[in-house]
Amino acid sequence: MNDVTQVGRACEKFMVEQNDLSGKTLFVSPHKSIIGKGVAAQLKVSSSAVNAAFVTEMLSQVEQGGGRRMLFAALPFDSNAKAYIQVPEQVMVLASPAADFAFDLVLPVKVDSVVSIPSEECYKSMVGHALDAIDAKSLNKVVLSRSLQISAQINVSNLIKQLLSSHAQGYKFAFHHEDSEGAMATLVGASPELLLSKNGVSVTSNPLAGSIPRCVDPEEDRRRAQNLLRSTKDLYEHELVVRSVAAALAPFCTQLSVPSRPSLLSTPTMWHLSTVVEGTLHDASTSSLSLAQALHPTPAVCGYPAEAARTFIQQHEGFDRNLFTGLVGWEDEFGDGEWAVTIRCSQVTDDKVTVYAGAGVVSGSEPERELRETQAKMRTMLNAMGLNEILEYSEEAYV
Ligand SMILES: C=C(O[C@@H]1C=C(C(=O)O)C=C[C@H]1O)C(=O)O
């Protein structure tokens, strides 16, 4: 693989110099940027058919310029839905750009219509139903989401540049694919959540759960963060996720380190409870994607118990999550790779963009606050598109 340090800030230069990033596949983590040009092979298959042997076979069949052979993939929330795999003709591995370069972008975007599916009122009543199911002991946690379907023409290249310049941390991605209606689409996002990374025998997962929107007033912002760290409801919501991640990784590991308390992680719009789980694999050849699939969907995006939560989501959400709350990332021919949870993202087509967000519901959750949480999470994408005015947002809910 290219020496990331030698390449230095070449990626930043690359990003700035390119007028159009829209044709390229990107996965930019805090450490390195993987950029794919051209398409040597691509597949759209049922997610349940994707496994390590499948990926090895696909990589072995293509010619690829660059160092190690690599592929990108995006897998859906639902294992019966389609997964997308793409082997680029050429791959560049570069240092990640510092997020302090500015773009004079975001031209006004003309919005023809905005529809929330489900509507905000329906979202709140769905949270109410979930609380009834939790009271009745049918489940402990369910993550409920909604989508904003916006008729507008979004410049994907500008959107990616905005996300790169405003999110130094986290995982920025752009993945081009043919959507369920056969239209060209791009999954674009800046996810704060690492499902799994694997390098040799080392594995890391960084589940997030338990969240509160940030505040422009620094004192209030700090107060919210401290309240989150002490919130029994959020600590419980978080613990369910960490337990499940640790249990899924344990069979593959000789050693696993799981901190006993979460720490805080921030994005420009949110505070999250965060735990970094680190392990050592029995077998260095276990592929990153197969490990990521063993974890997915964690209770951070589905719920607990998983089956009851999945059924609740199918019966109530009323829209197709598709790649939202799935996973996106890359893997090389040795099985090393990085997989982010596809949250804080949008699906962009020629004339439409869909923005998604969800929130975990446990005993003690309140419908209005969960709705506010989805609004704050949607701001990651809306701000980057220059559509900050679309949602009415009230700070009052947190005073
Ligand atoms: C579902 C989303 O986020 C997930 C839910 C979280 C929560 O409920 O606290 C936090 C991080 C994510 O795991 C989203 O951002 O849309």
The ligand as a MOL file (V3000), in Angstrom:
LIG
                    3D

  0  0  0     0  0            999 V3000
M  V30 BEGIN CTAB
M  V30 COUNTS 16 16 0 0 0
M  V30 BEGIN ATOM
M  V30 1 C -29.7190 6.1990 13.5130 0
M  V30 2 C -28.8410 7.1690 13.6860 0
M  V30 3 O -27.9160 7.2000 14.6590 0
M  V30 4 C -27.7160 6.1250 15.5480 0
M  V30 5 C -28.4790 6.3130 16.7740 0
M  V30 6 C -27.9310 6.9910 17.8520 0
M  V30 7 C -28.7820 7.2910 19.0630 0
M  V30 8 O -29.9640 6.9420 19.0610 0
M  V30 9 O -28.3000 7.9140 20.0260 0
M  V30 10 C -26.6060 7.4140 17.8340 0
M  V30 11 C -25.7880 7.0730 16.8080 0
M  V30 12 C -26.2230 6.1300 15.7860 0
M  V30 13 O -25.8200 4.8380 16.1200 0
M  V30 14 C -28.7720 8.3410 12.7710 0
M  V30 15 O -27.8650 9.1580 12.9180 0
M  V30 16 O -29.6240 8.4510 11.8970 0
M  V30 END ATOM
M  V30 BEGIN BOND
M  V30 1 2 1 2
M  V30 2 1 2 3
M  V30 3 1 2 14
M  V30 4 1 3 4
M  V30 5 1 4 5
M  V30 6 1 4 12
M  V30 7 2 5 6
M  V30 8 1 6 7
M  V30 9 1 6 10
M  V30 10 2 7 8
M  V30 11 1 7 9
M  V30 12 2 10 11
M  V30 13 1 11 12
M  V30 14 1 12 13
M  V30 15 2 14 15
M  V30 16 1 14 16
M  V30 END BOND
M  V30 END CTAB
M  END
